[in-house]
């Protein structure tokens, strides 16, 4: 049975904020082969883990590309208002 959840863990807030601006806020995310379960379903929920045990999500994601190495490129159809507010608070 396909896995319907994945977690993308960031070791630093700086790394997260960079990826948020470049990818996630634009509705896409790349998950490398070490973070993407091999049997990840075409549609799944993504949790984003931040330092100090903080968490954002889950986000509904759709896989648009599967790399030969097991990585996946995903589309995030919608980012909830609550998640958006939480991230905006990090930028202040």
N, C-alpha and C positions, 0 to 999 in steps of 0.2 A: 504494500500500500504506500502511496506517495506521501512524503512529508509535507505538511501544510503550514509549517512555521520555520522561520530562520531568524538568526540573531546576528547582527553586525556590531561587534564590540570595538569601541574606540579607547585607546590607552591614554589619549590626552584630549582635552577640550579644544585645543588648537587644531588638531587633526579633524575633529568632528566639524568645527565651524568652517574650515576650509572646504570639506566635502559637501557641507550643507549648501554653501554659496555656489559651488561649481556644479553640483549634481542634483542633490536631493530636492532643494527648493525649486529646481527646474522640472521636477517630475520624473527623474531617472536615478538609478543607482546601479553601481557595478559591485558585485559580490565575488571576491576571489575564491579559488577552489578550496582553500582551507576553511572558509566560513560557510560555503554553500553545501548543504547536504546533497549527496549524490542523487538521491531519489526525490528531489524537490519538485513539487507539483507545479503545473503551468501557472496557477494562481495560488498565492500563499500570503500569509501575514508576516511582516517583518518587524521585529523589535530592534531598536537601536539602544545599545548599552553605552553609557557614558561613565567617566571616572566618578569615583565616590558613590557608586551604586545607583546613580541616576539612570532613568530610562525614558525613552520617548517612543511612542507607538502604542499599539501596533499599526502599521500601515498596510493597506491592501496593495499587493504588487502583482504584476504580470510579467512573466519571463518573455523577452523578445529575442534573446540570443543565448545559446548555450555554447560555451567554448569547449574545444577538444580537451582542455586541461581540467574541466569541471567548473570553471567560473561561469557566472551568468550575468547578463545585462538585463535590467528590469525597468519597467515603466511603473510609475506610481500615479494612478489615475487621479487621486485626490488626497490632499493633506488636510486633515481636520483642522478646524479653527482652534481647538484646544492645543493641538500639537504645535501649530504655528505660533500661538501666543507663548508657549513654553520656550520655544527656540528664540523668539524675539527677545525674551527676558535675558537670555544668555548674552546677547549682543550689547546690552546696556551696561 
